[in-house]
Amino acid sequence: MAESETAPLDVFEKKILALLQEDGSLSTSVIAEKVGLSASPCWRRIDRLERDGYIKRRVALVDRGRVGLNAHIFAQVKLNAHGRANLDEFAQAIRGFPEVLECYVLMGPVDFLLRIVASDIEAYERFFFDRLSQLPGVQEVNSTIALSEIKSTTALPIR
């Protein structure tokens, strides 16, 4: 089934997704108990959610500060006219930079928005001068340093 052809989510599947977004390590039996199903039907629903692509993968969310990634940067990248013809080349290069956690193509005056982490501002400066600004077609990069985090979640508002 294609993404647009997947069966709609029922109330149990929505509850399962909400629980897994909170704690991906929950066992099927715990999830089943919390949503009001027995283990087998619950497992079948989780399996369908994975097969149909609702659940992309299960991961551990690591505290970036605890692993020494204290600088959190948002960078807006504008490509020159020649660079715009090679958006795929830029995107492929960005995928190879582990410091870049997220990259979005934008409409408007800039072409990309990047979310970047580094150990400190000096490490970001090295990344910026040695790697990011050296990519073909990069005309301008405007970096904004996040001072503090007010809200950060990976949980989608499933209703």
Rosetta constraint file for C-alpha pairs under 8 A:
AtomPair CA 1 CA 5 HARMONIC 5.57 0.50
AtomPair CA 1 CA 6 HARMONIC 5.96 0.50
AtomPair CA 1 CA 52 HARMONIC 7.56 0.50
AtomPair CA 2 CA 6 HARMONIC 6.46 0.50
AtomPair CA 3 CA 52 HARMONIC 7.33 0.50
AtomPair CA 3 CA 53 HARMONIC 7.71 0.50
AtomPair CA 6 CA 52 HARMONIC 6.75 0.50
AtomPair CA 9 CA 13 HARMONIC 5.72 0.50
AtomPair CA 9 CA 14 HARMONIC 6.28 0.50
AtomPair CA 10 CA 14 HARMONIC 6.32 0.50
AtomPair CA 11 CA 15 HARMONIC 6.29 0.50
AtomPair CA 12 CA 16 HARMONIC 6.11 0.50
AtomPair CA 12 CA 35 HARMONIC 6.27 0.50
AtomPair CA 13 CA 17 HARMONIC 6.12 0.50
AtomPair CA 13 CA 45 HARMONIC 6.53 0.50
AtomPair CA 13 CA 46 HARMONIC 7.61 0.50
AtomPair CA 13 CA 49 HARMONIC 7.77 0.50
AtomPair CA 14 CA 18 HARMONIC 6.21 0.50
AtomPair CA 14 CA 158 HARMONIC 6.54 0.50
AtomPair CA 14 CA 159 HARMONIC 7.04 0.50
AtomPair CA 15 CA 19 HARMONIC 6.21 0.50
AtomPair CA 15 CA 35 HARMONIC 6.31 0.50
AtomPair CA 16 CA 20 HARMONIC 6.15 0.50
AtomPair CA 16 CA 31 HARMONIC 6.71 0.50
AtomPair CA 16 CA 35 HARMONIC 6.91 0.50
AtomPair CA 16 CA 46 HARMONIC 7.43 0.50
AtomPair CA 17 CA 21 HARMONIC 6.08 0.50
AtomPair CA 17 CA 55 HARMONIC 7.92 0.50
AtomPair CA 17 CA 158 HARMONIC 7.83 0.50
AtomPair CA 18 CA 22 HARMONIC 6.52 0.50
AtomPair CA 18 CA 155 HARMONIC 7.54 0.50
AtomPair CA 18 CA 158 HARMONIC 6.84 0.50
AtomPair CA 19 CA 23 HARMONIC 6.24 0.50
AtomPair CA 19 CA 24 HARMONIC 7.61 0.50
AtomPair CA 19 CA 31 HARMONIC 7.22 0.50
AtomPair CA 20 CA 24 HARMONIC 4.47 0.50
AtomPair CA 20 CA 25 HARMONIC 7.49 0.50
AtomPair CA 20 CA 26 HARMONIC 7.01 0.50
AtomPair CA 21 CA 154 HARMONIC 7.31 0.50
AtomPair CA 21 CA 155 HARMONIC 5.37 0.50
AtomPair CA 21 CA 156 HARMONIC 7.81 0.50
AtomPair CA 22 CA 155 HARMONIC 7.04 0.50
AtomPair CA 24 CA 58 HARMONIC 5.99 0.50
AtomPair CA 24 CA 59 HARMONIC 7.18 0.50
AtomPair CA 24 CA 60 HARMONIC 7.93 0.50
AtomPair CA 26 CA 30 HARMONIC 6.31 0.50
AtomPair CA 26 CA 31 HARMONIC 6.50 0.50
AtomPair CA 27 CA 31 HARMONIC 6.29 0.50
AtomPair CA 28 CA 32 HARMONIC 5.91 0.50
AtomPair CA 28 CA 39 HARMONIC 6.19 0.50
AtomPair CA 28 CA 42 HARMONIC 6.75 0.50
AtomPair CA 28 CA 43 HARMONIC 6.09 0.50
AtomPair CA 29 CA 33 HARMONIC 6.18 0.50
AtomPair CA 29 CA 38 HARMONIC 7.53 0.50
AtomPair CA 29 CA 39 HARMONIC 5.22 0.50
AtomPair CA 30 CA 34 HARMONIC 6.25 0.50
AtomPair CA 31 CA 35 HARMONIC 6.18 0.50
AtomPair CA 31 CA 42 HARMONIC 7.49 0.50
AtomPair CA 32 CA 36 HARMONIC 5.86 0.50
AtomPair CA 32 CA 37 HARMONIC 4.78 0.50
AtomPair CA 32 CA 38 HARMONIC 5.55 0.50
AtomPair CA 32 CA 39 HARMONIC 5.39 0.50
AtomPair CA 32 CA 42 HARMONIC 5.48 0.50
AtomPair CA 33 CA 37 HARMONIC 6.16 0.50
AtomPair CA 33 CA 38 HARMONIC 7.00 0.50
AtomPair CA 33 CA 39 HARMONIC 7.90 0.50
AtomPair CA 37 CA 41 HARMONIC 6.67 0.50
AtomPair CA 37 CA 42 HARMONIC 6.04 0.50
AtomPair CA 38 CA 42 HARMONIC 6.28 0.50
AtomPair CA 39 CA 43 HARMONIC 6.01 0.50
AtomPair CA 40 CA 44 HARMONIC 6.26 0.50
AtomPair CA 41 CA 45 HARMONIC 6.25 0.50
AtomPair CA 42 CA 46 HARMONIC 6.27 0.50
AtomPair CA 43 CA 47 HARMONIC 6.02 0.50
AtomPair CA 44 CA 48 HARMONIC 6.16 0.50
AtomPair CA 45 CA 49 HARMONIC 6.17 0.50
AtomPair CA 46 CA 50 HARMONIC 6.26 0.50
AtomPair CA 47 CA 51 HARMONIC 6.13 0.50
AtomPair CA 48 CA 52 HARMONIC 5.84 0.50
AtomPair CA 49 CA 53 HARMONIC 6.16 0.50
AtomPair CA 49 CA 54 HARMONIC 5.05 0.50
AtomPair CA 49 CA 55 HARMONIC 5.78 0.50
AtomPair CA 50 CA 54 HARMONIC 5.91 0.50
AtomPair CA 50 CA 55 HARMONIC 4.79 0.50
AtomPair CA 50 CA 56 HARMONIC 6.73 0.50
AtomPair CA 50 CA 57 HARMONIC 7.92 0.50
AtomPair CA 51 CA 55 HARMONIC 7.99 0.50
AtomPair CA 62 CA 66 HARMONIC 8.00 0.50
AtomPair CA 62 CA 67 HARMONIC 7.97 0.50
AtomPair CA 63 CA 67 HARMONIC 6.78 0.50
AtomPair CA 64 CA 68 HARMONIC 6.39 0.50
AtomPair CA 64 CA 69 HARMONIC 5.06 0.50
AtomPair CA 64 CA 70 HARMONIC 6.77 0.50
AtomPair CA 65 CA 69 HARMONIC 5.22 0.50
AtomPair CA 65 CA 70 HARMONIC 5.17 0.50
AtomPair CA 68 CA 119 HARMONIC 5.51 0.50
AtomPair CA 69 CA 117 HARMONIC 6.05 0.50
AtomPair CA 69 CA 118 HARMONIC 5.05 0.50
AtomPair CA 69 CA 119 HARMONIC 4.10 0.50
AtomPair CA 69 CA 120 HARMONIC 6.98 0.50
AtomPair CA 70 CA 117 HARMONIC 7.34 0.50
AtomPair CA 70 CA 118 HARMONIC 6.44 0.50
AtomPair CA 70 CA 119 HARMONIC 5.17 0.50
AtomPair CA 70 CA 120 HARMONIC 5.79 0.50
AtomPair CA 71 CA 117 HARMONIC 5.59 0.50
AtomPair CA 71 CA 118 HARMONIC 5.09 0.50
AtomPair CA 71 CA 119 HARMONIC 5.77 0.50
AtomPair CA 71 CA 120 HARMONIC 4.93 0.50
AtomPair CA 71 CA 121 HARMONIC 6.20 0.50
AtomPair CA 71 CA 124 HARMONIC 7.72 0.50
AtomPair CA 71 CA 145 HARMONIC 7.30 0.50
AtomPair CA 71 CA 146 HARMONIC 7.50 0.50
AtomPair CA 72 CA 115 HARMONIC 7.41 0.50
AtomPair CA 72 CA 116 HARMONIC 5.95 0.50
AtomPair CA 72 CA 117 HARMONIC 4.75 0.50
AtomPair CA 72 CA 118 HARMONIC 6.71 0.50
AtomPair CA 72 CA 145 HARMONIC 6.06 0.50
AtomPair CA 72 CA 146 HARMONIC 5.50 0.50
AtomPair CA 72 CA 147 HARMONIC 7.94 0.50
AtomPair CA 73 CA 115 HARMONIC 5.91 0.50
AtomPair CA 73 CA 116 HARMONIC 5.02 0.50
AtomPair CA 73 CA 117 HARMONIC 6.13 0.50
AtomPair CA 73 CA 143 HARMONIC 6.60 0.50
AtomPair CA 73 CA 144 HARMONIC 5.65 0.50
AtomPair CA 73 CA 145 HARMONIC 4.60 0.50
AtomPair CA 73 CA 146 HARMONIC 5.88 0.50
AtomPair CA 74 CA 113 HARMONIC 6.96 0.50
AtomPair CA 74 CA 114 HARMONIC 5.58 0.50
AtomPair CA 74 CA 115 HARMONIC 4.74 0.50
AtomPair CA 74 CA 116 HARMONIC 6.15 0.50
AtomPair CA 74 CA 143 HARMONIC 5.73 0.50
AtomPair CA 74 CA 144 HARMONIC 5.14 0.50
AtomPair CA 74 CA 145 HARMONIC 6.45 0.50
AtomPair CA 74 CA 146 HARMONIC 7.45 0.50
AtomPair CA 75 CA 113 HARMONIC 5.75 0.50
AtomPair CA 75 CA 114 HARMONIC 5.06 0.50
AtomPair CA 75 CA 115 HARMONIC 6.59 0.50
AtomPair CA 75 CA 116 HARMONIC 7.51 0.50
AtomPair CA 75 CA 141 HARMONIC 6.39 0.50
AtomPair CA 75 CA 142 HARMONIC 5.49 0.50
AtomPair CA 75 CA 143 HARMONIC 4.25 0.50
AtomPair CA 75 CA 144 HARMONIC 6.17 0.50
AtomPair CA 76 CA 110 HARMONIC 6.36 0.50
AtomPair CA 76 CA 111 HARMONIC 7.42 0.50
AtomPair CA 76 CA 112 HARMONIC 5.72 0.50
AtomPair CA 76 CA 113 HARMONIC 4.68 0.50
AtomPair CA 76 CA 114 HARMONIC 6.42 0.50
AtomPair CA 76 CA 141 HARMONIC 5.58 0.50
AtomPair CA 76 CA 142 HARMONIC 5.12 0.50
AtomPair CA 76 CA 143 HARMONIC 6.41 0.50
AtomPair CA 77 CA 110 HARMONIC 5.92 0.50
AtomPair CA 77 CA 111 HARMONIC 5.86 0.50
AtomPair CA 77 CA 112 HARMONIC 5.07 0.50
AtomPair CA 77 CA 113 HARMONIC 6.38 0.50
AtomPair CA 77 CA 114 HARMONIC 7.76 0.50
AtomPair CA 77 CA 138 HARMONIC 7.07 0.50
AtomPair CA 77 CA 139 HARMONIC 7.69 0.50
AtomPair CA 77 CA 140 HARMONIC 5.84 0.50
AtomPair CA 77 CA 141 HARMONIC 4.56 0.50
AtomPair CA 77 CA 142 HARMONIC 6.61 0.50
AtomPair CA 78 CA 109 HARMONIC 7.52 0.50
AtomPair CA 78 CA 110 HARMONIC 4.68 0.50
AtomPair CA 78 CA 111 HARMONIC 5.05 0.50
AtomPair CA 78 CA 112 HARMONIC 6.75 0.50
AtomPair CA 78 CA 138 HARMONIC 6.24 0.50
AtomPair CA 78 CA 139 HARMONIC 5.65 0.50
AtomPair CA 78 CA 140 HARMONIC 5.08 0.50
AtomPair CA 78 CA 141 HARMONIC 6.35 0.50
AtomPair CA 79 CA 83 HARMONIC 5.13 0.50
AtomPair CA 79 CA 84 HARMONIC 5.80 0.50
AtomPair CA 79 CA 110 HARMONIC 7.68 0.50
AtomPair CA 79 CA 111 HARMONIC 6.55 0.50
AtomPair CA 79 CA 137 HARMONIC 5.24 0.50
AtomPair CA 79 CA 138 HARMONIC 4.53 0.50
AtomPair CA 79 CA 139 HARMONIC 4.91 0.50
AtomPair CA 79 CA 140 HARMONIC 6.78 0.50
AtomPair CA 80 CA 84 HARMONIC 6.29 0.50
AtomPair CA 80 CA 137 HARMONIC 5.41 0.50
AtomPair CA 80 CA 138 HARMONIC 6.20 0.50
AtomPair CA 80 CA 139 HARMONIC 5.11 0.50
AtomPair CA 81 CA 85 HARMONIC 6.98 0.50
AtomPair CA 81 CA 137 HARMONIC 7.69 0.50
AtomPair CA 82 CA 86 HARMONIC 7.17 0.50
AtomPair CA 82 CA 137 HARMONIC 6.20 0.50
AtomPair CA 83 CA 87 HARMONIC 6.62 0.50
AtomPair CA 83 CA 90 HARMONIC 7.94 0.50
AtomPair CA 83 CA 136 HARMONIC 6.59 0.50
AtomPair CA 83 CA 137 HARMONIC 3.77 0.50
AtomPair CA 83 CA 138 HARMONIC 6.67 0.50
AtomPair CA 84 CA 137 HARMONIC 7.29 0.50
AtomPair CA 86 CA 90 HARMONIC 6.54 0.50
AtomPair CA 86 CA 137 HARMONIC 7.88 0.50
AtomPair CA 87 CA 91 HARMONIC 6.10 0.50
AtomPair CA 88 CA 92 HARMONIC 6.03 0.50
AtomPair CA 89 CA 93 HARMONIC 6.29 0.50
AtomPair CA 90 CA 94 HARMONIC 6.24 0.50
AtomPair CA 90 CA 135 HARMONIC 7.08 0.50
AtomPair CA 90 CA 136 HARMONIC 7.40 0.50
AtomPair CA 91 CA 95 HARMONIC 6.31 0.50
AtomPair CA 92 CA 96 HARMONIC 6.82 0.50
AtomPair CA 93 CA 97 HARMONIC 7.09 0.50
AtomPair CA 93 CA 135 HARMONIC 7.74 0.50
AtomPair CA 94 CA 100 HARMONIC 6.97 0.50
AtomPair CA 94 CA 103 HARMONIC 7.69 0.50
AtomPair CA 95 CA 100 HARMONIC 7.59 0.50
AtomPair CA 99 CA 116 HARMONIC 5.39 0.50
AtomPair CA 99 CA 117 HARMONIC 5.33 0.50
AtomPair CA 99 CA 118 HARMONIC 6.47 0.50
AtomPair CA 100 CA 114 HARMONIC 6.50 0.50
AtomPair CA 100 CA 115 HARMONIC 5.80 0.50
AtomPair CA 100 CA 116 HARMONIC 4.43 0.50
AtomPair CA 100 CA 117 HARMONIC 6.68 0.50
AtomPair CA 101 CA 114 HARMONIC 7.48 0.50
AtomPair CA 101 CA 115 HARMONIC 5.56 0.50
AtomPair CA 101 CA 116 HARMONIC 5.68 0.50
AtomPair CA 101 CA 117 HARMONIC 7.26 0.50
AtomPair CA 102 CA 114 HARMONIC 5.63 0.50
AtomPair CA 102 CA 115 HARMONIC 5.08 0.50
AtomPair CA 102 CA 116 HARMONIC 7.29 0.50
AtomPair CA 103 CA 112 HARMONIC 6.67 0.50
AtomPair CA 103 CA 113 HARMONIC 5.67 0.50
AtomPair CA 103 CA 114 HARMONIC 4.52 0.50
AtomPair CA 103 CA 115 HARMONIC 6.54 0.50
AtomPair CA 104 CA 112 HARMONIC 5.41 0.50
AtomPair CA 104 CA 113 HARMONIC 5.18 0.50
AtomPair CA 104 CA 114 HARMONIC 6.56 0.50
AtomPair CA 105 CA 111 HARMONIC 5.72 0.50
AtomPair CA 105 CA 112 HARMONIC 4.59 0.50
AtomPair CA 105 CA 113 HARMONIC 6.66 0.50
AtomPair CA 106 CA 110 HARMONIC 6.59 0.50
AtomPair CA 106 CA 111 HARMONIC 5.09 0.50
AtomPair CA 106 CA 112 HARMONIC 5.42 0.50
AtomPair CA 106 CA 113 HARMONIC 6.95 0.50
AtomPair CA 107 CA 111 HARMONIC 6.64 0.50
AtomPair CA 117 CA 124 HARMONIC 7.70 0.50
AtomPair CA 118 CA 123 HARMONIC 5.88 0.50
AtomPair CA 118 CA 124 HARMONIC 5.57 0.50
AtomPair CA 119 CA 123 HARMONIC 6.03 0.50
AtomPair CA 119 CA 124 HARMONIC 7.61 0.50
AtomPair CA 120 CA 124 HARMONIC 6.46 0.50
AtomPair CA 121 CA 125 HARMONIC 6.08 0.50
AtomPair CA 122 CA 126 HARMONIC 6.34 0.50
AtomPair CA 123 CA 127 HARMONIC 6.26 0.50
AtomPair CA 124 CA 128 HARMONIC 5.92 0.50
AtomPair CA 125 CA 129 HARMONIC 6.14 0.50
AtomPair CA 126 CA 130 HARMONIC 5.66 0.50
AtomPair CA 126 CA 131 HARMONIC 7.78 0.50
AtomPair CA 127 CA 131 HARMONIC 5.34 0.50
AtomPair CA 127 CA 132 HARMONIC 6.34 0.50
AtomPair CA 128 CA 132 HARMONIC 4.84 0.50
AtomPair CA 128 CA 133 HARMONIC 5.69 0.50
AtomPair CA 129 CA 133 HARMONIC 5.56 0.50
AtomPair CA 129 CA 134 HARMONIC 6.96 0.50
AtomPair CA 130 CA 134 HARMONIC 6.42 0.50
AtomPair CA 131 CA 135 HARMONIC 6.69 0.50
AtomPair CA 133 CA 138 HARMONIC 6.26 0.50
AtomPair CA 133 CA 140 HARMONIC 7.99 0.50
AtomPair CA 133 CA 141 HARMONIC 7.37 0.50
AtomPair CA 134 CA 138 HARMONIC 7.30 0.50
